[in-house]
């Protein structure tokens, strides 16, 4: 029997003994009066060796115990902070000391009633007058200094990662602030939040491979959405709404790496009577707001890249950048010429690549060198089936992408509202899909029909939680509170 098995057996026995003594090891409530940080703030000037008459009731998880017989110490952690609990022979009732010594272990939740003191060593503490067992734990917590070192185990048991690491917990507090700042910014600008379908009969609004499932009640195959309701929000522009946004989950059945997941959060907004120039101004303001509100700064270092969001945001042309970095003119080069160049650049070429995919591969090589902040503009029509054409150059569209740290973290258009042009592009996308391109878009007849009723000039923009991961300087999976994992060995046995 291993050490952990012995601990589990001992704790299960303690639960039986606790019940036998008339104590419920899992009561349903505790009336606490203070969070730990409130006590710390209020008594910041309390001198060492001082006692107060301030009575408090605190509650939390026991993180450590030191028992010296006549005096014992425990560190209790709640959502706000940690505080030391003192159990003293002359100050703590014998019944409470017996409960603590006999039944309380590291990992248990307890409620403590007592007075605030600062020890001779300067440690702010609660001198216990009463202790209530709130939850008896069975499994031991990871050791403080060794913890969860294996990344797979740490992500699978994220609840322990958060419990043992305040740094990890702070990531998700900032993530809440990140989305809340974005939401409040848009609401203040007059946008309303909407909800659009997660299950769709046609996966539209982006070039990506969808997850497919079956809807039993309707007896139809459906897809998990690959965009944040892009085509639905455009239908709302047809309906007369002028400023909408949605924040939610979307799903793409594609590869995983430091920047990509299959299941992630995204925000998209749609703004009637605005174009991509208006969108760039709004997005720049929003990103600066997020940086200041969430991080209190605008300068970030991501790998080899350093950028300052408060500086001027450059505009970089798509085709000109590719030509400068690779020598390829994407408007004149043949597919064979682009394939040859990609191979020279150590790129991977899959069989039967479309012109759209070849152009995209060339761009991805170039973007790695751009620190930003910058807006990428001048995209060719081939890579932007939902964007309005540039009236100055019909080969291009009015599209912009935010470039930070060598990657794209935001994408917007002057949305295509010419129903005839849109239908022609959908037809081309459908041909590519039929030829085997899994990321090509389907012909969405219902959307084209809606456009035929008329949609005002509109700017659309989307950004995923990749932006948050970038600002954190971490792989995106580290910034997902419960990332999707393969089943554990114990789950496989089931």
Phi, psi and omega in degrees: 000127181283172182299318181295321179298321179296317179299315180299316180297318179296318183289325176295322177295320179299322179299317178297317180294321179298313179297320180296332179274003177089013180255133175276115182285356181221061178294163187263002184196153171212127183273086178276152183254337185219145163277155184300317182296332177294319178294318181297315181294318184291331185247026182299331182264003181294129185279156178301138179083007183263149174240149176240170174262008183289116179268133182224157170233114180244161179213149178171189181267138176285120183260337177200155179223136171229115184245118181247021179090271181289338178220141178223154180231145172223145173256124181248134183241126171249192184295338187263324185184186176247153175214149180276141175248130179254131174242109185242142184301317185275351185243329183261128180306145184302321180299320180290319180296322179294316177302313183297310185293321188276325192239340188271131178234163173300132182107339179289153170262132179226157169251139183232129174249131181182197180242156183274131176224167167235124186291170178301331179274003175088013182269119176294130188217165169250119177279111190288129171252339179202143179229134177242124174286123183255325176208125177269119179277152179251314179277139178286148176287158175301150178295142187305314188267351180250314171054208181263100183270330180286124185299319180297315180294322182296318180285325178293320179255055185302329180300325177283323177302315180292318181299318186271346184232107176298328179299317178296317180299321181296330177302316185279339170291318177293325180296321174302314180296323179302306181290325181292323177295317178297314180299311181295323178301312183292320178298319178296335178272005175095008178278150174247145181274135182233168175235128180240165187298141173272326176265128182229147176280343175220122183280106184231173175097359180194165174260099184197160178272122183272163167275137183244140176214184182237134178264107187295317185297320180267350182055048178224151172283139179227166181236145168286136188300145178253358174223168181272063176067034184304306183291329177291317180293327176293325175297328176292329173294320175299322184287346178114354171290148184242339178216108179230156172209160176218139172241123182191193182262141172224166196220131178224124186274068186228190185289161177250136171206194185296340184245352188230138171228166179272342188224108187206168182266146182215151170241137171226137173238156176226135193225107182289149178066022177233155176242188185293334175294316176297321180298319180297319179297315181293317182294318178300316178297320182293317180296319178297320179298315180298314182300316182288318183288320186271323186245346181068024180202168177237354182257131183224151173239122181237106183061238180272357185258139171234132179218154180234112183295342180280346180282171179296134179271116181286160171246123185245129182276133185301300185290323179295322179294316179298318180295320180294319186274333185237344183082004182263127172267105187294342180274345182242332185292145175279167177300322180296320180295319179291319177301315180299316180294319180298320178295322177298327181272013180067029177275159179261128180249119175272156181299147173057043178289136177283165177301321179303314182289325178293317178299317181296322179296320178296318180296318182298330174294318185287323188294335183300339183268356187258118181278324183081188002288139181207159172251126173273127180228176176075030179296144175288154181303325185301330183259007185219072185290352182244005184258153180286142179293149176282118182298340179275341181204102186297346178284344186245170178234164176271086183226151174219146174231143178276127178250121176220135173055036178078016181217166178265123181228063179142140187214128181218161181222161149277111190292140178291121177238011173274106187297327180291313177299317180299318181295321178297320180290322176298322179298317178295319178297320180295322177298317179297320180294317180295334180276357175116001179279105185291340183267352179292153183272152177277160174285111180263095185294322181296321179292317178300320179299318178298318179299328181294339174282343176107122174239132182295163172307133188217141170253131176240149181211143177222143176216138181258179179290359172302325177300316179298316180299322178296314181294330176284339183072034183228155171302147188298328181295331178290341183256009174260127190295320175226082181293151178294132182232157170296152178302143176287169180300323180293325178289325178299323182295333179292000000 
